[in-house]
Amino acid sequence: MKALRLFLILVLTSYSIYSANAEYQITGSVNLSSEWQRQIFLSTINKIDDYYNSNPSDIIQVGSINEDGSFILSGDNLPPDSRFYRLYLIKEENSDFDACMYTSGDDHNFIHIILNNDTRIHLQSDNNQHSPFANCIITGSQANSNLRSLSELILPSFYFHQFKFPSELQFSEQKINRDLFHFADTCQTTLVSLAALINTDMDQYFEEESDRYEAFADRLSNSLPNHDYTDNYFRKLKYHQGSNVTNSN
């Protein structure tokens, strides 16, 4: 009995030490040609409207990239709740103040991730491709795996391609929005579903899809009642409804 008690004390002590020293860790490998700086930037996304916006003031860490493309980022300074963050590279001719300069196609230079201080993830880019985060696979976190699935849906979309004909653009927009709504409805990770809805054209589709947007507000209130993103979403909802909408929680 004493041995069992001692074992439980050791387990609880170890858990307490781990909890008190929780530290996120991001390891991985990117494709790094001579045109890219050997630095990887981690920046915060404080508002859902800033999912694709960035500023040097959002940078929370800069890590070195080794010659083989490998890197490690770690820390314990994140807010307690899980949030969106952005990893990105910049080209040799750019400075830290060009943090908001994103490129597409073969030069696609950023990736979204979800982090808190307990997160441990590993990123592996396809070294048979050119862009730094080409076909990137994330292991160690189901939420981030889901977010990668979402990005595979978004990246081939009209956001990153040019269309020759107006009807081609229109049909592509309609399809990507249908796919994003379906993804949001079926994904079990609330933050990833939120990312899907962020990528819909709320200005164009709110009247048609108001029930889905409002239903998701209820889901956010239940799953993430005190999250800043929930407050952000309710403000957007209120704006598009043109009436008083409050977070019931």
N, C-alpha and C positions, 0 to 999 in steps of 0.2 A: 504493500500500500504506500509506504514511504517512497519507494522507487517511482511509482506512478505519479505521486504528488510532485516529486522533484522533476520528473519529465515534463509535466504540465507547466511548472514554473519556468523551465528553460524555454519551452515553446512560446509561452506568453511573453517572456522577456525578449526573445528574439524578434517576435512580431512587433513589439512596442518599439524596439530599436529601429527596425526596418521602416515602420510607419513614420517615426520621427525624422528619418533621414531619406524619405522618399525622393527620388531623383529620376526625372525623365531621361531617356537615352535614345538617341537616333543614330543608328549606324547604317552604312550603306556604301554603294558605289555608283558613281555617275560617269557618263561618257564625257571625257574632258580633252578636247582638242586645243591647239595653241591659241585659238581665238577667244577662249574663255579664261577669265581670271581664276586662279586656284583658290577661290574662296566660295563658301556656301553660306547664304544668308537665311536666317530664320526670323520671320516677322509675324507680328500678331495681327489678327483681324478682329477689331473691337466692336464693329457694327456689321450687320448682315449686308448693308448696302455697300460695304467696302470689300466684298468678296473678291472683286477683281481690281480694286484700287489699292495703291500702296504709297508709302511715303517713307523717307529715311527715318523719320521719328518712330515708325512702327517696328524697326529692327530691334530685336532683343538679344541676338547673338550672331556672331560671325565665326565660322570655323574654317580651318585650313583643309584643303583637298590634296591628298597625296598624289604622286605621279601616276599611280595605278587607278586613280579615280575614287579611292576609298576615303571616308571621312567619319568622324564621330562628333556628335553634339550632345551635351548633357547639361543638366542644371536642375535647380529646385525652386526657381523663382516664379513659377507660373501660378495663375489664379487657381483656386481649388476645383472649379468646375471645368469640364471638358469644353474646349473651344476649337474653332478653326484657326489654323496657322498656315503659313506659306513658306515653302523652301524654294529658293531660286538662285540662279547664277547670273552674273553680268559679264558682258564682253570686255575685252582688254581695254578698248578705247573709252569705256564708260567709267563713271565714278559711283560712289555710294549714293549720290544724290539722283542717280538714274534708276533707283530701285523700282520705280513705277513703270519702267520700260519693259514691257513683255513682248515676246516674239512668238510666232506660231510656226507651223510646218516643221521643217528640219531643224529650225532654231528654237523650238519650244523650250523655254528655259525655266519653267516653274511647275510646282506641284502643290496641291492642297493636302493638308493632313489634319488630324484631330489629336490634340494632346491634353494631358494633365500631368501632374508631377509623378504619377505612377506609370506612365506610358513607357513601354520598351518596344521599339519597332526596328525593323531592318528593311532597307530599300535596296532593290537590285534592278538596275537598268539593263536593257538589252544591248550588249556591247557590239552587236552586229548592226546597230542603227547609229545614226549620226547625232541626234539631239540628246542633250544631257540626261533627260528623264524618259527616254524612249521606252515604251512598253514596260514601264516601271512596275514591279511587283512588290507589295508591302506584306511582310509577315509579322506576326506577333500581336495583331490587333484586328478583331473582326470589324470594328467600326471603320478602320482605315482600309481594310480590304473592300468593304462596301463603298467607301468613298472613291476608291480607284475604279470600281465598276461603273460608278456614276460618271467619272471623268472620261471613261472610254465611250460613254454615250454622248457626252457633250463635245469632246474635241473634234469629232468629224462633222460637227454641226455648222450652221450658218455663221456662228460666232467667229470661226477661224478660216472660213473659205469665202471666196468671191464667186458670185453667180453672174452669168451672162444675161439671163432673162428674168424679168420681174415675176413671171409665173413660177419659174424654177425656185426663186427665193421664197415666194409665198408658200408653196407646197412644202418646202423644206422646213420653214418655220412652223407650219402647222404640225408636221410630223414630229419634230423634236419636242414641241410642247406636249403633244399627246404622250410621247414616250416618257417625258419628265413627270407628268402627272401620274402615270401608271407606276413609275419607279417610286415616287413619294408615297403612294397608297400601299405599296407592297413591301417596302423596306422596313425592317424591324427596328432600325437605329434611328431615333428621332432626329438627331443632328444631321444625319445624312439625308433624311427625307426633307429637312429644312433646306439643305443645300440644293436639292432637286428643285424645290419650289422657288428658291432664289433665282434659279436659272430660267424659269418660265418668264414670259413677257406679261407681267401682271397688269401693266397699263392696257394691253390689248385684250387680255383674256379674263379680266376680273368679272365683268358683267356675265359672261358666258359660264364661268367656272366659280362663281361666288360661293356656292355651297361647299365646294372642295376647299377653298381657301379658308372659309369660316370653320369647317370641321377640323382642319389642321390646327387652327388656333386653340380649339378645345384640347387637342392632343398635346400641344405645347404646354398649356396650362397644367395638365395632369402630369406630364413627364418632366418638365423643366420649369416649375412654377416661379422660381426666383432668378432665373437666368436673364442676363442682359439681352440676349438674342430674342427671348420671349417678349420683352418690352419693346424691342425694335420691331418685331413682327406685328404686334398689336397697333403700334403707331402707323405702320404701313396699311394695315387693314382699315383702321379708322379713316385714313386719308382716302382710300379707294371707295369706302362705303359712303363717305360724306356725312356720317352721323356719329353720335357718341358711342364708342365701343370701349369697354374697359375690361381689363383682365380680372376675371371673377375670383382668381386666387391672389 
